[in-house]
Amino acid sequence: MSAATLIARDELRLLRRNRVAVIATTLLVLLTLVAVATSWAHQRGIADLRMRYQQGADRAFEAQPDRHPHRVVHYGTFIFRPLGPLAAFDPGVDAFTGNSMFLEGHRQNSANFGDVRQSSLLVRFGQLTPAFVLQIVAPLLLIFLGYGALARERERGTLRLLMLQGVSRRSLVGGKLLALGAVALVAALPALIAFVAMAGQPGALALPMLVTAIGYLTYLALWTAVILLVSATVRRSRDALLALVALWAVTAVLLPRVVPDMASAAVPLRNRLQTDVAIARDLRRIGDSHNPADPHFAAFKQSVLDRYGVTRVEDLPVNYKGVVGMEGERLTSSLFARYTGESYAAQDRQIALVDAAGVLSPTIALRALSMAAAGTDFAGHRRFLDQAEAYRYALVQRLNRMQAEDVSYADDTAEDVGADRRKRVSATNWSAMPDFSFDRASGTDLARGALPGLAMVVGWLGGVLVLLALATRRLGERR
Amino acid sequence: MNLLRHELRLLARQRLTVFALALLTCLTVAALAAGMAEVARQRAAIAAIPAAQAEDIGAVAAWIDAKKDAGSAAYYSFHPTWDAPAPLAFAALGMRDVSPYILRIRALGLEAQIWDGDTFNPELALPGRFDFAFVLVFLAPLFVIALFHDLRSGEREAGRGRMLDALPGALALWRRRTGLRLALLFAALALPFTVAAVVEGVAWGTILAVLLVVMAYLLFWIAVAALIGRLRWSSVANAASLAATWLVLVLIVPTLANVAVNAALPVNQGAEIAMAQREAVNRAWDIPREETMRRFYARHPEWADSAPLGPAFHYKWYLAFHQNGDESVAGRVRTYRAGLEQRDAAGRALGWVLPSVGVQALLTRLARTDFAAQLAYQDRIRAFHRRLRTFYYAYLFRDRPFAKADFARAPRFGDVPNG
């Protein structure tokens, strides 16, 4: 048996005898189990609920009576964002984004009813998820168990004894690294087992799960190495503990809050009121559909008349009101696309600023990795928003086309007693409309989104290992 | 006094203490600055409303004036509402980053509008804001730990413990040392805060209340440190167990409690309200219009003497079924709101046993940034919406023309009294 293994075994025996260490590790394992259980139950509950709501909304849409197509444009439809299986591991922004959306004509509504506005103030203290336990709590446990690993030996003079007996510095540090790494593995084990269980879920993707597992293990290895580095360089074990707790507080608690605040101050977002007013302004510039003499709509009308070779809208083979509806929707939607595009770009810039701060805090890098792989980051939410908008536009234009083709212009403009009946189209049309189905990101896409974070965490580990190697060479020197 | 100065000199020689106090002061100042900047941004956004609104409503008024149709005016006019930050909001931003503080509404169905949110980046909101409340609740205890974990064990480990305890003024010595450290920590938090609060025009009573909260929270953590200190462990064991206590009280128990509260008090998803309201509203197109009007007049007899509907579309029917739709879900709204209030109450009740939650709840209450403040804003929106309806109905149900000048007569949110 090599010296390093012996030292590792010795250190582990010491930890086993330390009642506090055993209790703390047990508590962490229990906490992880509770987090896994509640987070999974929560995610399943949400998924079921949203699926039920979605089915209810689809049924309600199909059960509409005979209606004028434009009524259905405003009746609209509700869609609910489904969650991927990994959301049970890291729900990311799910609680902070609304999970339901009302889609209708000429308007782009916000996603509403997020958990954050439906929970008590406790939700802002953080959410108990396996990701939270591994990102924030596990490193602190490792600090408590490992701060003294080398500092203690030096403080008590046993370091010199060990070296006199011919133990090389490398095997000494290597052994301690091995022991603390084993503890880290124990701490991560429940989460990893839950992970394997989640892999059995339908829709679970292998590649992002692999990236997540590598990311978290690298992160815990990184903390193990940091702890030994500080323990090797600081003179007293108390200083090692304080320095490590301070380091943890700054990188895991402080920076993840400060950096987003700075990012949101650096890149301001246009609020909804200003966006709506700006869109209305742009629409007026293009043309005023309320004004019969408006040049844009006059030209549009002429082009439609020319296309069909007639001189009056009454002579058109299609209902002109439906045609104008399509043109109006095209205009408003292109403006929505432009303004939401600007807003998304600004939010992406904010997130890029935060992600760059992964250089300062590995926790930030890991969080980005974890959410990206689970598809619960902003990009994942945006995927939903983009598909929702595409679906909304297609649905509204189908209905406008229905108005143009299936409702005659004469009926549509009539105001007599029976006109309301003649304007309606058959209820059989509604079930022919396609339902919204969310096209999830592929495993490759999710994994690719997680790569920058992974690169940073691996880079951190590499850097700290180099420093640890340097510190090992000078271990035990008189200063 | 001399002794105190002597203690201060001793303290100033400890690099850790000096560094910790300087860092806490810096963090406090930074958090206050960040909070003030955010509140200034919110105030600027609110101040920018009138200009944008004037432009928007001006354009609507321009083309509606040709028809003088009150219904189109009601349909196309958006009216801004806003929730100005209270003077203390900078210290505890609470829910203001995820709940809208500006919302435009129309005189149509309110339940389809009042739950809308504003634009915010969810990834930035996720970790929570860096404000004074965060520095106090999360970080200040760590500084208490840094300054107090070796208060007595440090002397013991240096071999002076027994001697100090044997001195005649031993008790006074520990009191002096505790008091001095407490005063320095308090000053690092309270002085920057007081300056910021005075700049922001916070009432003196409120400032005093916050200072009391700060003092009480620091005392709690000092008491914890003293309790653990009595076990006569080594400095390093003290530090480790204090940090573990902090982890449990500030991070783990609140998150566990959040899971428990949400599981114990289920609320129906708000989406149900929106869906039910939309069914009720759209059904009106498929039932006889007289039925809608009968139902509306039964609840609002003040308009019942309005002229009967002709065959053509009339906006008073349109607005009436929107109001019927709101009223048909009023019960659900009450239940939903009661559920949310129960959750909030449960969260705050935890504050009585968990100081971290208690301080957060107190600060957000004083700063009017908590859930109750969001509800109060919703109540003001509802009151304003009632005025809007009454305003437009007076034209619609009496068939009065709505001219350009009438747009300026519309109720303004600023006139709604604070709930």
Chai-1 contact restraints between the chains, C-beta under 6 A:
chainA,res_idxA,chainB,res_idxB,connection_type,confidence,min_distance_angstrom,max_distance_angstrom,comment,restraint_id
A,T38,B,V259,contact,1.0,0.0,6.0,A-B,restraint_1
A,P65,B,D286,contact,1.0,0.0,6.0,A-B,restraint_2
A,R71,B,W285,contact,1.0,0.0,6.0,A-B,restraint_3
A,Y75,B,N282,contact,1.0,0.0,6.0,A-B,restraint_4
A,F78,B,M275,contact,1.0,0.0,6.0,A-B,restraint_5
A,V93,B,P122,contact,1.0,0.0,6.0,A-B,restraint_6
A,V93,B,E123,contact,1.0,0.0,6.0,A-B,restraint_7
A,V93,B,L126,contact,1.0,0.0,6.0,A-B,restraint_8
A,F96,B,P122,contact,1.0,0.0,6.0,A-B,restraint_9
A,F96,B,A125,contact,1.0,0.0,6.0,A-B,restraint_10
A,F96,B,L126,contact,1.0,0.0,6.0,A-B,restraint_11
A,T97,B,P122,contact,1.0,0.0,6.0,A-B,restraint_12
A,S100,B,A271,contact,1.0,0.0,6.0,A-B,restraint_13
A,S110,B,D116,contact,1.0,0.0,6.0,A-B,restraint_14
A,S110,B,G117,contact,1.0,0.0,6.0,A-B,restraint_15
A,N112,B,W115,contact,1.0,0.0,6.0,A-B,restraint_16
A,F113,B,Q269,contact,1.0,0.0,6.0,A-B,restraint_17
A,F113,B,G270,contact,1.0,0.0,6.0,A-B,restraint_18
A,F113,B,A271,contact,1.0,0.0,6.0,A-B,restraint_19
A,V116,B,V98,contact,1.0,0.0,6.0,A-B,restraint_20
A,S119,B,N262,contact,1.0,0.0,6.0,A-B,restraint_21
A,S120,B,V261,contact,1.0,0.0,6.0,A-B,restraint_22
A,S120,B,R343,contact,1.0,0.0,6.0,A-B,restraint_23
A,S120,B,D344,contact,1.0,0.0,6.0,A-B,restraint_24
A,S120,B,G347,contact,1.0,0.0,6.0,A-B,restraint_25
A,L121,B,G347,contact,1.0,0.0,6.0,A-B,restraint_26
A,L121,B,A361,contact,1.0,0.0,6.0,A-B,restraint_27
A,L122,B,P254,contact,1.0,0.0,6.0,A-B,restraint_28
A,L122,B,A257,contact,1.0,0.0,6.0,A-B,restraint_29
A,L122,B,N258,contact,1.0,0.0,6.0,A-B,restraint_30
A,L122,B,G347,contact,1.0,0.0,6.0,A-B,restraint_31
A,V123,B,N258,contact,1.0,0.0,6.0,A-B,restraint_32
A,R124,B,G128,contact,1.0,0.0,6.0,A-B,restraint_33
A,F125,B,P254,contact,1.0,0.0,6.0,A-B,restraint_34
A,F125,B,T255,contact,1.0,0.0,6.0,A-B,restraint_35
A,G126,B,T255,contact,1.0,0.0,6.0,A-B,restraint_36
A,L128,B,T255,contact,1.0,0.0,6.0,A-B,restraint_37
A,L128,B,L256,contact,1.0,0.0,6.0,A-B,restraint_38
A,L128,B,V259,contact,1.0,0.0,6.0,A-B,restraint_39
A,L140,B,L247,contact,1.0,0.0,6.0,A-B,restraint_40
A,F144,B,A240,contact,1.0,0.0,6.0,A-B,restraint_41
A,S237,B,V236,contact,1.0,0.0,6.0,A-B,restraint_42
A,R238,B,S235,contact,1.0,0.0,6.0,A-B,restraint_43
A,R238,B,V236,contact,1.0,0.0,6.0,A-B,restraint_44
A,L241,B,V236,contact,1.0,0.0,6.0,A-B,restraint_45
A,L241,B,A239,contact,1.0,0.0,6.0,A-B,restraint_46
A,V245,B,A243,contact,1.0,0.0,6.0,A-B,restraint_47
A,A249,B,L142,contact,1.0,0.0,6.0,A-B,restraint_48
A,P256,B,P127,contact,1.0,0.0,6.0,A-B,restraint_49
A,R257,B,P127,contact,1.0,0.0,6.0,A-B,restraint_50
A,R257,B,G128,contact,1.0,0.0,6.0,A-B,restraint_51
A,R257,B,F130,contact,1.0,0.0,6.0,A-B,restraint_52
A,V258,B,F130,contact,1.0,0.0,6.0,A-B,restraint_53
A,P260,B,L124,contact,1.0,0.0,6.0,A-B,restraint_54
A,P260,B,P127,contact,1.0,0.0,6.0,A-B,restraint_55
A,D261,B,A34,contact,1.0,0.0,6.0,A-B,restraint_56
A,D261,B,F130,contact,1.0,0.0,6.0,A-B,restraint_57
A,S264,B,L124,contact,1.0,0.0,6.0,A-B,restraint_58
A,A265,B,A37,contact,1.0,0.0,6.0,A-B,restraint_59
A,L269,B,T119,contact,1.0,0.0,6.0,A-B,restraint_60
A,N271,B,A45,contact,1.0,0.0,6.0,A-B,restraint_61
A,N271,B,D118,contact,1.0,0.0,6.0,A-B,restraint_62
A,N271,B,T119,contact,1.0,0.0,6.0,A-B,restraint_63
A,R272,B,D118,contact,1.0,0.0,6.0,A-B,restraint_64
A,R272,B,T119,contact,1.0,0.0,6.0,A-B,restraint_65
A,L273,B,I102,contact,1.0,0.0,6.0,A-B,restraint_66
A,L273,B,R104,contact,1.0,0.0,6.0,A-B,restraint_67
A,Q274,B,A52,contact,1.0,0.0,6.0,A-B,restraint_68
A,V277,B,A52,contact,1.0,0.0,6.0,A-B,restraint_69
A,V277,B,D56,contact,1.0,0.0,6.0,A-B,restraint_70
A,A280,B,D56,contact,1.0,0.0,6.0,A-B,restraint_71
A,R284,B,A59,contact,1.0,0.0,6.0,A-B,restraint_72
A,H290,B,W63,contact,1.0,0.0,6.0,A-B,restraint_73
A,S343,B,T119,contact,1.0,0.0,6.0,A-B,restraint_74
A,Q347,B,N121,contact,1.0,0.0,6.0,A-B,restraint_75
A,Q350,B,N121,contact,1.0,0.0,6.0,A-B,restraint_76
A,Q350,B,L124,contact,1.0,0.0,6.0,A-B,restraint_77
A,I351,B,E123,contact,1.0,0.0,6.0,A-B,restraint_78
A,F378,B,E123,contact,1.0,0.0,6.0,A-B,restraint_79
A,E415,B,A312,contact,1.0,0.0,6.0,A-B,restraint_80
A,V417,B,P311,contact,1.0,0.0,6.0,A-B,restraint_81
